[in-house]
Structures are given as structure tokens and as C-alpha cells.
Amino acid sequence: MEWLVLSPDEWTAVRLSIWVSLWASLASLPLGIAIAWVLARKEFWGKSVLNGIVHLPLILPPVVTGYLLLLTFGRRGPVGSVLESCCGIVFSFRWTGAALACAIMAFPLMVRAIRLSIEAVDRKLEAAAGTLGANPVWVFVTITLPLILPGIIAGLILAFAKAMGEFGATITFVSNIPGETQTLPSAIYTFTQVPGGNLGALRLTLVSIAIAMMALIASEIFARRVSRRMEIE
């Protein structure tokens, strides 16, 4: 079973994937909750357009998303050049760019899970808190947020799992630099391109499957909790 032992370079790819996926999931969470709440509770002109933009990464080829990120957040892009000059933030060919690409690709799954949990909340509970004098922000923090917590956790897990498997947008935007932007999918791709790399690719594939299965099982558990709440209501 010695062939199952990961090499230092493979461990680096695993750690970097987990690091990038965690940042992608956690950094996009506040915006994900806000967008999910707007889509679940508000009716306004352009809602279908906003919903389409949020879900666009699911439909577009990942390479297209990565290329658009390169045009926008690259060092010569309209947003990337401003961020670098004013804040010193660089996305292209950095792990931060990999996290940004993973966050955008995983964002639709996060928003969808949180939106479903918000739609399942009994509006009467929020209305009752409002009649007692609580303002909308306090009602959201003390009533809505605890009720949608399983959905938030499920969305986080789904986003994390999606980020762990992201390849097309990441390699297009930040390339495949070992120790900086080479995540698990990029490392597997690299192994398949060199002679004798089959064992390395197989080891990392098994690691990817194990992480994805754990994430899906955890997500299923929280999704069931949301479904039970909906049935009770």
C-alpha cells in the first residue's frame, strides 16, 4: 500500500486546494446570503436578470468564465489594475485569483441552497417579531438567520465541494503554478501529461473522491433537516 502515500508535492496540492476552497466559500458567504435573501423575498424589475447572472457560471463553459476573469481582474484589466494600484491586491497567477475563480463558479450552488432555506421560513414568525418592535435587521439576525442556518451550512459545503473540483476557470485565470495555483484538479491534469504520472494522478483522484463524498453526505444531512422543517410547517 506504499503507493497510496502522498508525496510532498501532492500534499502541497491537497493543502492548497483546501485553503483556496475555504477562502472561496467563506469570503463569498455574506454576499451569497444577501443575494439569496433578495431573490427569495423581493420582487423588483430585473429580478430575472439578477437570477440569470448569479446562475450564469453554471451554464457558461468554465474556460469562458476564466477568460472573463482574466480580462476583468488581470493586471491590465479595469478592476485588477485599480485594485493593484490602490490596495496592492493582485489576483492573476496568485492563489487569491484561484480563490476568486472558485468562488464565482461555486456561487450559484451556495445561493440556491440558502434561498431554498429562506423560502422555507414561516413569515409569521418574522411578522410577530416586527409587531413587538424589532427592526428588520434585528428580526433577520435573531429570527431568520438561526432558522436558515442548516441551509447556510449546506450551501457552504456545496460551495466548498464545487471549489475543490474547479479546474477550467482556475487554470485559465491563474495558470498551473506548483505551490501557488496548482490545486488538486490541476495537479491531476499535470500527472496525466507526464510519463509515469499515473500513480500520482490516481492517488489525487482518490483524495478528491473522498473529500467530495464527505461533503455530499454532510450536505445531504443538512438538506434533510431543511426538508423536515418544511414538512412540519
Secondary structure as a PSIPRED ss2 file (coil, helix, strand):
# PSIPRED VFORMAT (PSIPRED V4.0)

   1 M C   1.000  0.000  0.000
   2 E H   0.000  1.000  0.000
   3 W H   0.000  1.000  0.000
   4 L H   0.000  1.000  0.000
   5 V C   1.000  0.000  0.000
   6 L C   1.000  0.000  0.000
   7 S C   1.000  0.000  0.000
   8 P H   0.000  1.000  0.000
   9 D H   0.000  1.000  0.000
  10 E H   0.000  1.000  0.000
  11 W H   0.000  1.000  0.000
  12 T H   0.000  1.000  0.000
  13 A H   0.000  1.000  0.000
  14 V H   0.000  1.000  0.000
  15 R H   0.000  1.000  0.000
  16 L H   0.000  1.000  0.000
  17 S H   0.000  1.000  0.000
  18 I H   0.000  1.000  0.000
  19 W H   0.000  1.000  0.000
  20 V H   0.000  1.000  0.000
  21 S H   0.000  1.000  0.000
  22 L H   0.000  1.000  0.000
  23 W H   0.000  1.000  0.000
  24 A H   0.000  1.000  0.000
  25 S H   0.000  1.000  0.000
  26 L H   0.000  1.000  0.000
  27 A H   0.000  1.000  0.000
  28 S H   0.000  1.000  0.000
  29 L H   0.000  1.000  0.000
  30 P H   0.000  1.000  0.000
  31 L H   0.000  1.000  0.000
  32 G H   0.000  1.000  0.000
  33 I H   0.000  1.000  0.000
  34 A H   0.000  1.000  0.000
  35 I H   0.000  1.000  0.000
  36 A H   0.000  1.000  0.000
  37 W H   0.000  1.000  0.000
  38 V H   0.000  1.000  0.000
  39 L H   0.000  1.000  0.000
  40 A H   0.000  1.000  0.000
  41 R H   0.000  1.000  0.000
  42 K C   1.000  0.000  0.000
  43 E C   1.000  0.000  0.000
  44 F C   1.000  0.000  0.000
  45 W C   1.000  0.000  0.000
  46 G C   1.000  0.000  0.000
  47 K H   0.000  1.000  0.000
  48 S H   0.000  1.000  0.000
  49 V H   0.000  1.000  0.000
  50 L H   0.000  1.000  0.000
  51 N H   0.000  1.000  0.000
  52 G H   0.000  1.000  0.000
  53 I H   0.000  1.000  0.000
  54 V H   0.000  1.000  0.000
  55 H H   0.000  1.000  0.000
  56 L H   0.000  1.000  0.000
  57 P H   0.000  1.000  0.000
  58 L H   0.000  1.000  0.000
  59 I H   0.000  1.000  0.000
  60 L C   1.000  0.000  0.000
  61 P C   1.000  0.000  0.000
  62 P H   0.000  1.000  0.000
  63 V H   0.000  1.000  0.000
  64 V H   0.000  1.000  0.000
  65 T H   0.000  1.000  0.000
  66 G H   0.000  1.000  0.000
  67 Y H   0.000  1.000  0.000
  68 L H   0.000  1.000  0.000
  69 L H   0.000  1.000  0.000
  70 L H   0.000  1.000  0.000
  71 L H   0.000  1.000  0.000
  72 T H   0.000  1.000  0.000
  73 F H   0.000  1.000  0.000
  74 G C   1.000  0.000  0.000
  75 R C   1.000  0.000  0.000
  76 R C   1.000  0.000  0.000
  77 G C   1.000  0.000  0.000
  78 P H   0.000  1.000  0.000
  79 V H   0.000  1.000  0.000
  80 G H   0.000  1.000  0.000
  81 S H   0.000  1.000  0.000
  82 V H   0.000  1.000  0.000
  83 L H   0.000  1.000  0.000
  84 E H   0.000  1.000  0.000
  85 S H   0.000  1.000  0.000
  86 C H   0.000  1.000  0.000
  87 C H   0.000  1.000  0.000
  88 G C   1.000  0.000  0.000
  89 I C   1.000  0.000  0.000
  90 V C   1.000  0.000  0.000
  91 F C   1.000  0.000  0.000
  92 S C   1.000  0.000  0.000
  93 F C   1.000  0.000  0.000
  94 R C   1.000  0.000  0.000
  95 W H   0.000  1.000  0.000
  96 T H   0.000  1.000  0.000
  97 G H   0.000  1.000  0.000
  98 A H   0.000  1.000  0.000
  99 A H   0.000  1.000  0.000
 100 L H   0.000  1.000  0.000
 101 A H   0.000  1.000  0.000
 102 C H   0.000  1.000  0.000
 103 A H   0.000  1.000  0.000
 104 I H   0.000  1.000  0.000
 105 M H   0.000  1.000  0.000
 106 A H   0.000  1.000  0.000
 107 F H   0.000  1.000  0.000
 108 P H   0.000  1.000  0.000
 109 L H   0.000  1.000  0.000
 110 M H   0.000  1.000  0.000
 111 V H   0.000  1.000  0.000
 112 R H   0.000  1.000  0.000
 113 A H   0.000  1.000  0.000
 114 I H   0.000  1.000  0.000
 115 R H   0.000  1.000  0.000
 116 L H   0.000  1.000  0.000
 117 S H   0.000  1.000  0.000
 118 I H   0.000  1.000  0.000
 119 E H   0.000  1.000  0.000
 120 A C   1.000  0.000  0.000
 121 V C   1.000  0.000  0.000
 122 D C   1.000  0.000  0.000
 123 R H   0.000  1.000  0.000
 124 K H   0.000  1.000  0.000
 125 L H   0.000  1.000  0.000
 126 E H   0.000  1.000  0.000
 127 A H   0.000  1.000  0.000
 128 A H   0.000  1.000  0.000
 129 A H   0.000  1.000  0.000
 130 G H   0.000  1.000  0.000
 131 T H   0.000  1.000  0.000
 132 L C   1.000  0.000  0.000
 133 G C   1.000  0.000  0.000
 134 A C   1.000  0.000  0.000
 135 N C   1.000  0.000  0.000
 136 P H   0.000  1.000  0.000
 137 V H   0.000  1.000  0.000
 138 W H   0.000  1.000  0.000
 139 V H   0.000  1.000  0.000
 140 F H   0.000  1.000  0.000
 141 V H   0.000  1.000  0.000
 142 T H   0.000  1.000  0.000
 143 I H   0.000  1.000  0.000
 144 T H   0.000  1.000  0.000
 145 L H   0.000  1.000  0.000
 146 P H   0.000  1.000  0.000
 147 L H   0.000  1.000  0.000
 148 I C   1.000  0.000  0.000
 149 L H   0.000  1.000  0.000
 150 P H   0.000  1.000  0.000
 151 G H   0.000  1.000  0.000
 152 I H   0.000  1.000  0.000
 153 I H   0.000  1.000  0.000
 154 A H   0.000  1.000  0.000
 155 G H   0.000  1.000  0.000
 156 L H   0.000  1.000  0.000
 157 I H   0.000  1.000  0.000
 158 L H   0.000  1.000  0.000
 159 A H   0.000  1.000  0.000
 160 F H   0.000  1.000  0.000
 161 A H   0.000  1.000  0.000
 162 K H   0.000  1.000  0.000
 163 A H   0.000  1.000  0.000
 164 M H   0.000  1.000  0.000
 165 G H   0.000  1.000  0.000
 166 E C   1.000  0.000  0.000
 167 F C   1.000  0.000  0.000
 168 G H   0.000  1.000  0.000
 169 A H   0.000  1.000  0.000
 170 T H   0.000  1.000  0.000
 171 I H   0.000  1.000  0.000
 172 T H   0.000  1.000  0.000
 173 F H   0.000  1.000  0.000
 174 V H   0.000  1.000  0.000
 175 S C   1.000  0.000  0.000
 176 N C   1.000  0.000  0.000
 177 I C   1.000  0.000  0.000
 178 P C   1.000  0.000  0.000
 179 G C   1.000  0.000  0.000
 180 E C   1.000  0.000  0.000
 181 T C   1.000  0.000  0.000
 182 Q C   1.000  0.000  0.000
 183 T C   1.000  0.000  0.000
 184 L H   0.000  1.000  0.000
 185 P H   0.000  1.000  0.000
 186 S H   0.000  1.000  0.000
 187 A H   0.000  1.000  0.000
 188 I H   0.000  1.000  0.000
 189 Y H   0.000  1.000  0.000
 190 T H   0.000  1.000  0.000
 191 F H   0.000  1.000  0.000
 192 T H   0.000  1.000  0.000
 193 Q C   1.000  0.000  0.000
 194 V C   1.000  0.000  0.000
 195 P C   1.000  0.000  0.000
 196 G C   1.000  0.000  0.000
 197 G C   1.000  0.000  0.000
 198 N H   0.000  1.000  0.000
 199 L H   0.000  1.000  0.000
 200 G H   0.000  1.000  0.000
 201 A H   0.000  1.000  0.000
 202 L H   0.000  1.000  0.000
 203 R H   0.000  1.000  0.000
 204 L H   0.000  1.000  0.000
 205 T H   0.000  1.000  0.000
 206 L H   0.000  1.000  0.000
 207 V H   0.000  1.000  0.000
 208 S H   0.000  1.000  0.000
 209 I H   0.000  1.000  0.000
 210 A H   0.000  1.000  0.000
 211 I H   0.000  1.000  0.000
 212 A H   0.000  1.000  0.000
 213 M H   0.000  1.000  0.000
 214 M H   0.000  1.000  0.000
 215 A H   0.000  1.000  0.000
 216 L H   0.000  1.000  0.000
 217 I H   0.000  1.000  0.000
 218 A H   0.000  1.000  0.000
 219 S H   0.000  1.000  0.000
 220 E H   0.000  1.000  0.000
 221 I H   0.000  1.000  0.000
 222 F H   0.000  1.000  0.000
 223 A H   0.000  1.000  0.000
 224 R H   0.000  1.000  0.000
 225 R H   0.000  1.000  0.000
 226 V H   0.000  1.000  0.000
 227 S H   0.000  1.000  0.000
 228 R H   0.000  1.000  0.000
 229 R H   0.000  1.000  0.000
 230 M H   0.000  1.000  0.000
 231 E H   0.000  1.000  0.000
 232 I H   0.000  1.000  0.000
 233 E C   1.000  0.000  0.000
